Amino acid sequence: MATSLRMVNPDEELRRYNFRIKVASGIVVAAFSVLFSRFVWLQLVEYDRYHALAENNRISLMPNAPARGIIYDRNGTVLAHNFAAYTLEITPAKAGKLEDTINRLSEIVSIDAGDRKRFKKLMAESKNFETLPIKLRLTEAEVARFAVNSFRFPGVEVKARLFRQYPMGDAFAHVIGYIGRINQRDEDRLQASGQAANYRGSDHIGKAGVEESYETLLHGVTGIAQVETDSGGRAVRVLAQTPPVAGNNVYLHLDAKLQEIATNVFGPYRGALVALDPRNGGVLALVSKPGYDPNLFVDGIDVTNWRALNDSPDKPLVNRALRGIYPPGSTIKPFMALAGLELGYRKPGDVISDPGYYSLPGSSHRYRDWKKDGHGVVDLKKSVVISCDTYYYRLANEMGIEKMSGFLSQLGFGHKTGIDLDGELTGLMPTPEWKQKRFKQQWWAGETVIAGIGQGYTLATPLQLAVATMAVANNGTVYQPQLLRGWRDTMTGRITQNPPKIAAQLKLDPEHLRLVKEAMVDVTRPGGTAAGAGAGAEYLFAGKTGTAQVIGIKQGERYNESKVAARHRDHALFISFAPADDPKIVVAVMVENGGHGGSTAAPIARKVIDYWLLGKIPEALKEDAAAESGENEDVPPPAEQATQALRTTPAARTTR
């Protein structure tokens, strides 16, 4: 058997070995070269960048939202404040499967269907990396249970937050408004205005009323904390911080007690009341009924409550004082009388014979007076006192709609008053040009006739009626209505007053004003249309009633309230000021479907003025007032308190 032997060449083997050694060494050298080069690159070229990234991983900048300013009335009564409570919050981006997380959370913290609905609503309105509350106002037991189980819930934490509360509830809802969570539209607005940085860490913003109008004063300045965190993102210690600056405390002209009385004396009616201080335009009371509970909106209103408010036929979400537009009815007559005098269409001694109706020349159509057989001989003063329609039918036709509209516009009809609340409507002071543009139709003389008694296209808000009344009470000086009386800087304690703003200075003949004022005083005396409401007044009480049609009736028919559905009955209005010789308050009242102004609206105004000037509390409210004031019946007239400086510490169809 033959065997082949392989001969080894030592030199060849050595050569191969050396080659392998060189290749391996080259690879090692090349690898180390790459590593060294990278090391040099990172240490010398990229050092600053990676150092900053490393610091950011270790140190976080945490915004610290400021406490929102408190809102007070003129006497220091709290109308909106904050309280602290714990919330259970989820950061959706860190929480994994949300539904599963919430289900597991509900085993240790009470989370009901309403909490889930509100959370989903917040999710839809917010960015998914935001922290959102799933459960508000935790009990101590719930906080303790979650603390024990917190390791099971990444992205879930308990936070201490300040909550907004409105202790006066629905009586102040339309004027104080409410705050709500910041949505995308709010964020866009904040970005556009350059305020976005100051809202880092803030969840809420003013959505309505004073809360919205004075958001800048109330919000404050956000603080920043430099926090060291561990690898899990949990805060270890605070390295440095700039504390937040709380928002300013805001003081209003509103009188909480006056507002409460005005709300209560309305009874079950819907409507609005505006009370102004004619000496500076301060809004003493602003009521819109029905109201709503603003506390429902603070953390997102649930669907059930929202539907109940939004679908209600009583429209509780509408601020009737600013956005309710109604025919002014006969409350327009004092202003028409002033227009007739100022424009030269009437002299004080001019009289007409009222047969109970007025017809345009060449027409058989009769524009009826509220008194079937007429008032006989009527002069200007009597026309206001008894609310003679025929007098104003004739005056309006002689004056013409253009001059009528021009004069009444000076008093504020058809224009916003400029009140420091959002959403005010202009009402309507019609002209032929307006009708042509709106309806593509010409203006008819009959439309001028009915405009003379505040019907037809003429529409006004209760606030506009109050401002026009202020013009008469103030002899032509019209102040812009303002809620804000001043504010106090919470850091320095410095108080800043909000000065009155004169909106117009009308040049009116003093004799004409005196005549109209006298007529309005006689309205509340025997023989006047508000004699019942004015009986026994301890001051000169000037007013004018109004009754505005809601539905039309045919020629020759008479209005029978008992045969008309409640929601189709006439609106009742009343404008007033007192004392007539030194006005301290102006009140305009509009009661929807309230019937006659003299019997429904005027008594409301009388009670409000009685309280303001005399400190009288309506009988129905005396028990409550005594309980609140410690049985003190000697309530000083609020009007005497009006000059007090801001407190620096809270105390707590024919028409007639």
C-alpha positions in Angstrom: 0.0 0.0 0.0 1.5 3.2 -1.1 1.5 6.3 1.2 2.0 9.9 0.0 3.9 12.2 2.3 3.4 16.1 2.3 6.6 17.9 2.5 6.6 21.1 4.8 8.6 24.1 3.7 9.6 25.9 6.8 10.4 29.1 5.0 7.0 29.1 3.3 5.2 28.5 6.6 7.1 31.3 8.2 6.2 33.7 5.4 2.5 32.9 5.7 2.6 33.3 9.4 4.2 36.7 9.1 1.6 37.7 6.5 -1.3 36.9 8.8 0.3 38.7 11.7 0.7 41.8 9.5 -2.9 41.6 8.3 -4.3 41.2 11.8 -2.1 44.0 13.1 -3.3 46.2 10.3 -6.9 45.5 11.1 -6.3 46.2 14.7 -4.4 49.4 14.0 -7.1 50.5 11.5 -9.9 49.8 14.0 -8.1 51.7 16.8 -7.4 54.5 14.4 -11.1 54.8 13.6 -12.0 54.6 17.3 -9.3 57.2 18.1 -10.4 59.5 15.3 -14.0 59.2 16.5 -12.8 59.9 20.1 -10.9 63.0 18.9 -13.9 64.1 16.9 -16.3 63.7 19.8 -14.0 65.3 22.4 -12.7 68.2 20.3 -15.3 69.0 17.7 -18.6 67.8 19.1 -17.9 68.4 22.7 -20.1 71.4 23.2 -23.1 69.8 21.5 -23.0 66.6 23.4 -22.3 68.3 26.6 -25.5 70.4 26.2 -27.5 67.3 25.4 -26.2 65.5 28.4 -27.1 68.5 30.6 -30.6 68.6 29.1 -31.0 64.9 30.0 -30.1 65.6 33.5 -31.7 69.1 34.0 -35.3 70.0 33.0 -36.9 73.4 32.8 -40.3 73.1 34.5 -42.8 76.0 34.1 -44.6 77.1 37.3 -48.0 78.5 36.6 -49.0 81.6 38.6 -52.0 81.8 40.8 -54.8 83.6 39.1 -55.9 86.9 40.5 -59.1 87.2 42.6 -62.1 89.1 41.5 -63.9 91.3 44.0 -67.0 93.5 43.9 -66.7 97.2 45.0 -67.0 96.2 48.7 -64.5 93.4 48.7 -66.9 90.6 48.3 -65.2 87.7 46.5 -66.8 86.9 43.2 -64.1 84.5 41.9 -61.2 82.9 43.8 -58.9 79.8 43.8 -58.6 76.8 46.1 -56.0 74.0 46.1 -56.8 70.3 45.5 -55.1 67.2 44.2 -55.8 65.8 40.8 -54.9 62.5 39.1 -53.3 63.3 35.8 -52.3 61.3 32.8 -49.7 62.2 30.1 -51.1 60.2 27.2 -47.8 59.9 25.4 -46.2 58.1 28.3 -49.2 56.1 29.6 -49.3 53.3 27.0 -52.7 51.9 26.3 -54.9 54.6 27.7 -58.1 52.6 28.1 -56.3 49.9 29.9 -54.5 52.4 32.2 -57.8 54.1 33.1 -59.5 50.8 33.8 -56.7 49.8 36.1 -56.7 53.2 37.7 -60.4 52.9 38.4 -59.7 49.9 40.7 -57.9 52.2 43.2 -59.5 55.6 42.5 -63.2 56.3 41.8 -63.4 57.2 38.1 -67.0 57.4 36.9 -68.5 57.8 33.4 -68.5 61.5 33.6 -64.7 61.6 34.4 -64.1 59.4 31.3 -66.2 61.6 29.1 -64.5 64.8 30.2 -61.1 63.2 29.7 -62.0 62.2 26.2 -63.2 65.7 25.5 -60.0 67.1 26.8 -58.0 64.6 24.7 -59.8 65.9 21.6 -59.0 69.5 22.4 -55.4 69.1 23.6 -52.1 67.8 22.3 -51.4 64.2 23.2 -48.3 65.0 25.1 -50.0 67.3 27.5 -50.9 66.3 31.0 -54.6 65.9 31.4 -56.7 65.3 34.5 -58.7 62.1 34.7 -59.9 62.7 38.3 -60.3 66.0 40.0 -60.2 66.9 43.6 -58.9 63.6 45.0 -59.6 62.7 48.6 -56.7 62.0 50.9 -57.5 58.3 50.9 -57.4 58.3 47.1 -54.0 60.1 47.1 -52.6 57.5 49.5 -53.9 54.6 47.5 -52.4 55.9 44.3 -49.1 56.6 46.0 -48.7 53.0 47.0 -49.5 51.8 43.5 -47.9 54.6 41.5 -45.1 52.2 40.2 -47.8 50.4 38.1 -48.8 53.5 36.2 -46.1 55.2 34.1 -47.2 58.5 32.8 -49.7 59.0 35.7 -49.2 61.3 38.6 -50.9 63.2 41.4 -50.6 66.9 41.1 -51.6 69.8 43.4 -53.5 72.4 41.4 -55.4 75.6 42.0 -59.0 75.4 41.0 -61.2 78.4 40.1 -64.5 78.8 41.9 -67.4 81.2 41.5 -69.1 81.3 44.9 -72.0 83.5 43.7 -73.1 80.9 41.1 -75.5 81.8 38.4 -76.4 85.3 39.6 -73.0 86.6 38.3 -72.4 84.1 35.5 -73.0 86.5 32.6 -70.9 89.2 34.0 -68.0 87.4 35.7 -67.9 84.6 33.1 -65.6 81.7 33.6 -62.3 80.1 32.7 -61.8 77.0 30.7 -59.0 74.8 29.4 -56.8 76.2 26.8 -57.7 74.8 23.3 -56.1 75.0 20.0 -57.8 78.3 19.1 -56.6 79.8 22.4 -53.1 78.6 21.6 -53.1 80.1 18.2 -54.2 83.4 19.6 -51.6 83.3 22.3 -48.9 82.6 19.7 -50.1 85.4 17.5 -50.0 87.8 20.4 -46.6 86.7 21.6 -48.0 85.5 25.0 -47.5 81.8 24.4 -44.3 81.6 26.6 -46.2 83.1 29.5 -48.8 80.3 29.4 -46.3 77.4 29.6 -47.7 75.3 32.5 -51.1 77.1 32.4 -54.1 74.9 31.6 -56.8 77.5 31.8 -57.7 80.9 30.2 -60.6 83.3 30.6 -63.4 82.3 28.3 -66.2 84.7 29.0 -67.1 87.8 31.0 -64.6 89.6 33.2 -62.5 86.5 33.2 -62.0 86.9 29.5 -61.9 90.7 29.3 -59.2 91.1 32.0 -57.2 87.9 31.3 -54.0 89.9 31.0 -54.5 91.4 34.5 -55.6 88.2 36.1 -53.2 85.6 34.7 -49.9 86.7 36.2 -46.4 85.7 35.1 -45.2 82.1 34.7 -42.2 81.1 36.8 -39.4 78.6 35.7 -37.7 76.0 37.8 -34.4 74.3 36.8 -34.9 70.7 38.0 -32.4 67.8 38.2 -34.0 64.6 37.1 -33.0 60.9 37.4 -32.9 58.5 34.5 -36.6 57.9 34.8 -37.4 61.5 34.4 -38.3 62.0 38.1 -37.3 65.2 39.8 -34.5 64.8 42.2 -33.9 68.4 43.3 -34.5 72.0 42.2 -31.3 73.7 41.1 -32.7 77.2 40.5 -36.0 78.8 40.0 -37.7 82.0 39.1 -40.9 82.1 41.1 -44.2 82.9 39.4 -45.9 86.2 39.9 -49.5 85.9 40.8 -52.1 87.7 38.8 -53.5 91.0 39.9 -56.6 91.1 42.1 -59.4 92.9 40.2 -62.1 95.1 41.8 -65.3 95.9 40.0 -67.9 98.6 40.2 -70.4 95.8 40.8 -72.2 95.6 44.1 -72.8 92.0 45.0 -75.8 92.7 47.2 -77.4 94.9 44.6 -76.8 92.2 42.0 -78.3 89.6 44.3 -81.4 91.8 45.0 -81.8 92.6 41.3 -81.6 88.9 40.5 -84.1 87.9 43.1 -86.7 90.6 42.5 -87.0 89.3 38.9 -88.7 86.3 40.2 -89.5 83.6 37.6 -89.2 86.0 34.6 -86.6 85.9 31.9 -85.0 89.2 31.1 -82.2 91.6 31.9 -81.4 94.5 34.2 -78.6 97.1 33.9 -77.8 99.5 36.7 -75.2 102.2 36.1 -73.6 104.9 38.2 -74.3 108.0 36.0 -71.4 109.9 37.7 -68.7 107.6 36.1 -70.4 104.9 34.0 -69.6 102.2 36.6 -71.8 99.1 36.1 -73.4 98.6 39.5 -75.5 95.5 38.5 -75.8 93.6 35.3 -78.3 90.8 35.4 -79.4 88.4 32.7 -82.0 85.7 33.6 -81.9 82.9 33.5 -78.2 82.3 34.3 -76.1 79.2 34.6 -73.5 77.8 37.0 -70.1 79.0 35.7 -68.4 76.3 37.9 -69.6 73.7 35.4 -67.3 75.1 32.7 -64.0 75.3 34.6 -62.7 71.8 33.9 -64.9 71.0 30.9 -68.6 70.8 31.1 -70.1 67.3 30.6 -72.4 66.5 27.8 -75.5 66.2 29.9 -75.2 69.7 31.4 -74.1 71.2 28.1 -77.2 69.9 26.3 -79.4 71.0 29.1 -78.1 74.6 28.8 -77.7 74.7 25.0 -81.1 73.2 24.2 -83.1 75.1 26.8 -85.8 77.3 25.3 -85.0 79.9 27.9 -81.5 80.3 26.4 -79.6 80.7 29.7 -76.3 81.0 27.9 -77.3 84.3 26.2 -76.3 87.4 28.0 -79.6 89.4 27.5 -78.1 92.6 28.9 -75.6 92.9 26.0 -77.0 90.5 23.4 -80.7 90.6 23.9 -82.2 93.0 21.3 -85.7 94.0 21.8 -88.1 96.7 20.5 -87.6 99.5 23.0 -91.4 100.3 22.9 -92.5 103.4 24.7 -89.2 103.8 26.6 -88.1 105.6 23.4 -90.6 108.4 23.9 -88.5 110.6 26.3 -85.7 110.5 23.7 -88.2 111.2 20.9 -89.6 114.1 22.9 -86.0 115.5 23.3 -85.4 115.0 19.6 -88.6 116.9 18.7 -87.5 119.8 20.9 -83.9 119.8 19.8 -84.7 119.5 16.1 -87.4 122.2 16.3 -90.4 120.0 15.5 -92.1 120.7 18.8 -92.3 123.4 21.3 -93.2 122.7 24.9 -96.6 124.3 24.5 -97.5 122.6 21.3 -100.6 120.4 21.6 -102.4 117.8 19.5 -105.9 116.3 19.7 -105.7 112.6 20.2 -108.8 110.7 19.0 -107.1 107.4 19.8 -105.4 106.8 16.5 -103.3 108.4 13.8 -103.5 108.0 10.0 -101.1 109.1 7.4 -102.4 111.8 5.0 -104.4 110.1 2.2 -104.5 106.8 4.1 -107.4 105.1 5.9 -105.1 102.9 7.9 -105.2 103.7 11.6 -102.2 103.4 13.9 -103.9 102.9 17.2 -103.2 104.5 20.5 -103.1 102.2 23.5 -106.1 104.1 24.8 -109.0 103.2 22.5 -110.8 106.6 22.7 -107.6 108.7 22.9 -106.2 111.1 25.4 -107.8 114.3 24.1 -105.5 117.3 24.2 -101.9 116.3 24.7 -98.8 118.4 25.0 -95.2 117.1 25.0 -95.0 116.6 28.8 -98.3 114.9 29.0 -97.3 112.7 26.0 -94.5 111.2 28.1 -96.5 111.0 31.4 -99.4 109.1 29.9 -97.4 107.5 27.1 -99.5 108.9 24.2 -98.8 106.9 21.1 -100.7 109.2 18.8 -98.4 112.1 19.7 -95.3 110.2 18.7 -96.9 108.7 15.5 -97.4 112.3 14.3 -94.0 113.5 15.5 -92.2 110.6 13.9 -93.9 111.2 10.5 -93.1 114.9 10.6 -89.5 114.3 11.7 -88.8 111.6 9.2 -86.7 108.5 9.7 -83.4 110.0 8.8 -83.5 112.8 11.3 -85.0 110.5 13.9 -82.2 107.9 13.4 -79.5 110.6 13.4 -80.6 112.1 16.7 -81.2 108.8 18.5 -77.9 107.5 17.3 -76.2 110.2 19.3 -77.7 108.7 22.4 -76.2 105.3 21.6 -79.0 103.6 19.7 -77.7 101.4 17.0 -74.1 101.4 18.4 -72.1 99.4 20.8 -71.7 101.1 24.2 -68.1 100.0 24.5 -68.6 98.1 27.8 -65.6 96.1 28.9 -67.3 92.8 28.1 -67.0 90.8 24.9 -70.0 90.0 22.7 -72.1 93.2 22.8 -74.5 93.7 20.0 -75.3 97.0 18.2 -79.1 96.8 18.2 -80.6 98.6 15.2 -81.5 102.2 14.5 -83.0 101.7 11.0 -82.6 104.0 8.0 -83.9 103.7 4.4 -80.4 102.9 3.3 -80.2 100.1 5.8 -83.5 98.6 4.6 -82.4 98.8 1.0 -79.2 97.1 1.7 -80.7 94.5 4.0 -84.0 93.7 2.2 -83.6 95.4 -1.2 -86.8 97.3 -0.5 -87.8 100.9 -0.2 -88.7 102.5 3.1 -92.4 103.2 3.8 -93.8 106.1 5.7 -95.8 103.7 8.0 -92.5 102.2 9.1 -91.4 105.7 10.3 -94.7 106.0 12.2 -94.2 102.9 14.2 -90.5 103.6 14.8 -91.7 106.7 16.7 -93.1 104.4 19.5 -90.1 102.1 19.5 -91.6 99.3 17.3 -90.9 98.1 13.8 -87.3 97.6 12.9 -86.0 99.6 15.9 -84.1 97.3 18.3 -82.1 98.0 21.4 -80.3 96.1 24.2 -81.1 96.8 27.8 -77.5 98.2 28.2 -78.2 100.7 25.3 -81.4 101.8 27.1 -79.4 102.4 30.3 -76.8 104.4 28.5 -79.4 106.5 26.7 -81.1 107.2 30.0 -77.7 108.2 31.5 -77.4 110.8 28.7 -80.6 112.4 29.9 -79.9 112.0 33.6 -76.4 113.5 33.1 -77.5 116.5 31.0 -75.8 115.1 27.9 -72.6 113.6 29.4 -72.4 109.9 28.5 -69.8 107.7 30.2 -68.6 104.5 28.7 -70.0 101.7 30.9 -67.2 100.0 32.8 -67.1 97.0 35.1 -63.4 97.4 36.1 -63.0 99.8 39.0 -59.3 99.1 39.6 -56.7 96.4 40.4 -54.2 95.6 43.0 -50.7 94.4 42.2 -50.3 91.3 44.4 -46.5 91.8 44.6 -46.3 95.5 45.4 -49.7 96.1 46.8 -50.0 99.1 44.6 -53.6 99.9 43.6 -54.4 101.3 40.1 -57.7 103.0 39.5 -59.5 102.6 36.2 -60.6 106.2 35.4 -64.0 107.0 33.9 -64.2 107.4 30.2 -66.5 110.0 28.6 -68.0 108.5 25.5 -69.9 111.5 24.4 -70.7 115.1 25.4 -74.0 116.0 23.8 -74.9 119.6 23.4 -78.5 119.6 24.5 -80.6 122.6 25.5 -80.9 122.6 29.4 -84.5 123.8 29.2 -85.4 120.8 26.9 -83.6 118.4 29.3 -85.4 119.9 32.3 -88.8 119.5 30.6 -88.1 115.8 29.7 -86.8 115.1 33.2 -89.9 116.6 34.8 -92.1 114.5 32.5 -90.2 111.4 33.5 -90.6 112.2 37.2 -94.4 112.7 36.6 -94.5 109.2 35.1 -94.0 107.8 38.6 -96.5 110.1 40.2 -100.3 109.8 40.3 -101.6 109.9 36.7 -98.4 108.5 35.2 -98.0 105.0 33.8 -95.7 104.0 36.6 -97.6 105.6 39.5 -98.0 102.3 41.3 -94.3 101.6 41.3 -93.5 105.2 42.3 -95.9 105.4 45.2 -94.2 106.5 48.4 -90.8 107.0 46.9 -88.6 109.0 49.3 -86.7 110.5 46.4 -87.4 112.1 43.1 -88.0 109.0 40.9 -87.8 109.5 37.1 -88.8 106.8 34.7 -90.6 105.7 31.6 -92.5 102.6 31.0 -92.5 100.5 27.8 -94.5 97.6 26.5 -93.2 96.1 23.3 -95.2 93.8 21.1 -93.9 90.3 20.4 -96.6 89.4 17.9 -98.6 91.5 15.5 -102.4 91.9 15.6 -104.8 92.7 12.8 -106.3 96.1 12.2 -109.4 96.5 14.4 -108.5 93.7 16.8 -107.5 94.3 20.4 -104.7 92.6 22.2 -106.0 90.2 24.8 -103.2 88.9 27.0 -105.2 86.0 28.4 -105.7 84.6 24.8 -102.0 84.7 23.9 -99.4 82.0 24.7 -97.1 83.0 27.5 -94.1 83.2 25.3 -95.9 85.5 22.8 -97.0 88.1 25.3 -95.6 91.6 25.3 -92.3 92.4 26.8 -92.3 94.8 29.7 -89.6 97.6 29.9 -88.8 100.4 32.3 -86.0 103.0 32.3 -85.3 105.2 35.3 -82.9 107.3 37.2 -82.8 108.6 40.8 -82.7 111.0 42.6 -83.9 113.0 39.5 -82.3 116.2 40.9 -79.0 114.5 41.6 -78.8 111.1 39.8 -76.8 108.4 41.6 -78.2 105.4 39.7 -79.7 104.6 36.3 -81.7 101.4 35.9 -83.0 99.8 32.7 -85.2 96.7 33.0 -86.5 94.4 30.3 -88.8 91.5 31.3 -89.5 89.1 28.5 -93.2 88.4 28.1 -93.8 90.3 31.3 -96.8 92.2 30.0 -96.9 95.9 31.0 -93.9 97.9 31.9 -95.6 99.8 34.7 -96.8 96.7 36.5 -93.9 94.3 35.9 -90.7 96.1 35.1 -91.1 99.3 37.1 -91.5 97.6 40.5 -88.3 95.7 39.9 -86.4 99.0 39.2 -88.0 100.6 42.3 -86.8 97.8 44.6 -83.3 98.1 43.1 -83.2 101.9 43.5 -84.7 101.7 47.1 -81.8 99.4 48.1 -79.2 101.6 46.4 -80.3 104.9 47.8 -82.0 103.9 51.1 -80.5 100.5 52.0 -84.0 99.0 51.9 -84.1 95.3 51.3 -87.2 93.8 49.7 -89.4 92.0 52.2 -88.9 88.6 50.6 -85.1 88.9 51.1 -85.0 90.3 54.6 -84.7 87.0 56.4 -81.7 86.0 54.3 -80.2 89.5 54.7 -80.6 89.4 58.4 -79.0 86.0 58.7 -76.0 87.1 56.6 -75.5 90.5 58.3 -75.9 89.2 61.9 -79.4 90.7 62.4 -78.2 94.2 61.4 -81.2 95.9 59.8 -79.4 99.3 59.6 -77.9 98.7 56.2 -76.1 101.9 55.1 -77.2 103.0 51.6 -74.6 101.6 49.2 -74.7 104.8 47.3 -72.9 106.4 50.2 -70.2 103.8 50.0 -69.6 104.6 46.3 -66.8 107.0 47.0 -64.8 104.6 49.1 -61.4 103.8 47.8 -60.7 100.3 46.7 -60.2 97.9 49.6 -56.9 96.3 49.8 -58.0 93.3 51.7 -61.0 91.1 50.9 -64.1 91.3 53.2 -65.8 88.8 51.5 -98.7 97.8 20.1 -99.5 100.4 21.2 -97.2 100.8 24.0 -97.1 102.6 27.3 
